[in-house]
Amino acid sequence: MPDGEDTPAAEPTGVPRPQPGEVVLVGAGPGDPDLMTVGGQRALAEADVVVTDRLVPLAALDAVRADALVIDVAKVPGGRSTPQETINDLLVEHALAGRRVVRLKGGDPFVFGRGGEEALACAAAGVPVRVLPGVTSSVSAPALANIPVTHRGTTQGFTVVSGHVPPGHPDCTVDWKALASTGTTLVVLMGVRTLPAIAEALVQGGLDPRTPAAVVADAGLPSQRRVDGTVATIADVVAESGIGAPAVTVVGHVVDVLS
């Protein structure tokens, strides 16, 4: 730019502002409010209604206007649980009333967050939906614990699965035997309770029981913890450590890369 010319105005971010009668699905990231996107924070600041989850960092709600309605629809393991249908109805009800609605979810709305179900429910009611992606714990939790999910010369990919339904359960659709032979990093979300069955299925599927494994709990929070073991021992290590959900399990030689 020649000397003396005015600096041009900043370009728009490309992320539209929330509109009345619209639902915005916002990913809050893994737990540290600093890891929430700028677009997500702006959407919160402009929302009339915020429907929020248990895993959302409380500090993220500091951006919400004092006159906005905040609705907690947490699903607590072993405790109270808001039915998904109720959540869908809330989103539709407030949007049809002409309000700017933010559905705030931990991690990313479309990574085991039921964001797709909520988007379909809104679409069926004629409610516009936008998605502001979030930093998913499937890669951020390992990274915050110094575990790269890929590393040149170690692995050429990674697979993310839910461990909510254990191997062998009628509702399980994961082919654990196939995962045992991929040669890639395996990242398991929501798998603390089912970790013994998962580890056993991987070993039975042919994975070397000496394969390194780690579990990262409360990623991005002051209470973050990491425990290490092998596929054969990690379930016992987790039980002895007292680690509970939310936690992410990583299986593969990347666990040892930066150790």
C-alpha positions, 0 to 999 in steps of 0.5 A: 500500500502506498504511503499516506493511503488510508487503511482499508476497513476490516473485511467481514468475518463471514460468520453471520450474526444470529437472526430472530427466529433462528437456531444457532448450534454452537460448539463450546470446545473441550472445557477451557473458555479460551478454546471457544471460537470468536464466532461462538462467543459473538453468537452467545452475546447476541442470543435471546435464549441459550439452551446449554449442556453440562459440559459447557464451560461456565465461564463461556456463559459470561458472554450472555446478556443479562436479559437473556434466558438461559435454559440448562438441559444437562444430561448427568450420567446416572442422574437427571436427564433432559429428554432429547425431544424436550430439547428439540421442542424448546429450540423450536418453541423459542425460535418460532416466537421470533427469538435468537436461539443458541444451542450451546454444546460441549466440543463440536455439535456434530461429534456425538453431540446430537446436533444433527437430531436438533437440526432435523427437528428444527428443519421439520418445524421450518426453523432456520439452523446454522452451525458454528463448529467447536473444537472437538475433544477427540483431538484437543484433549489428546493435544492438551495432554501432549499426545498428537493423534497423528505423527509422521513415521508413527501413524497415518491416521486416527479413528474416533468412536463412541464407547458409550455402548460397549462391545457385544451390546445389541446396540453397538455398531462399532466393529472393534475387531476391524479397529484393532487392525487399522494401524491408526490411532484410536480415540474413544469418547465416552468410554470410561465406564466401558473401557474394560470391555473395549480393551478386551475386544481390541486385544481379542481382535488382534491388537498387541496388548502392549500397545500404549494407551492413555486416558485424559480427563477434564481436558483444558481444565485446572483439574486435567489429569492423564494416566498411561498404561497399555491396552492390557492395563489401562482399564485397571490404571483408570480404576485405580486412579479414580478417573471418571467422565468426561475423559478421552482414551487414546490407543496407539504408539502416538501416546509415547511420542512426546513422553 
